[in-house]
Amino acid sequence: LGKYELAIESYDRAIELNSDEYKTWNNRGISLDELGKYELAIESYDRAIELNPNDDLSYFNRAEPLFKLNLWQEGFGSLEKGLSLIEISSESYLGDLRAIISIIFEAKQERETWQERINTLVELYDQYQAVAEVGQGITDNIPQLFSDMISDKAAQTWLEVWQEAAETKPELEIALRFLKTAVEYKEKSGDSKVLLQLPKEERDLFITLLPNSGE
């Protein structure tokens, strides 16, 4: 319901009753993160990890506030620890890649910075045979490109950096095709003919990512 302060009050009461329940500390961290209290969120995640060093979820969640605080090396380290703790499968939670990619996009919009962070992200997930999850994150992030605050030049640069990072990653082929289509669609002010470059099945899915697609 978005009532994060009340949620934290409940988590704090639960901690009073049982301070050793790591899941409570993890969930408390999520609410603190939503409130922009990133340092406190990290403290909660750290406590969850202290109680259960094998809690991959807290490592994944901890990465986001670290990235928001511009602590990129530590954030990627937290992601790597989470990935190392689980057996990767189609059912695995591997972090909120949509959120992470959004943070990368918004943090500093310049090619060199994007290149460094995107390359690190792609290689990290590829190392654990989970790079396809990055593709889903790219796709989920596409609506962000259609903001009036994002220039065509920035969108084109974003595409080029991803194309370079994913050049040898066939698992990202569809996501990159979607991203390329989105950038062209944006540059041509929503010309529907741009969508014809996609096969119909992909086109139908892509349309759901466009502004006002639900209207």
Secondary structure, 3 states (H helix, E strand, C coil): CCCHHHHHHHHHHHHHHCCCCHHHHHHHHHHHHHCCCHHHHHHHHHHHHHHCCCCHHHHHHHHHHHHHCCCHHHHHHHHHHHHHCCCCCCCCCCCCHHHHHHHHHHHCCCHHHHHHHHHHHHHHHHHCCCHHHHHHHHHHHHHHHHCCCCCHHHHHHHHHHHHHHCCCCHHHHHHHHHHHHHHHHHHCCCCHHHHHHCCHHHHHHHHCCCCCCCC
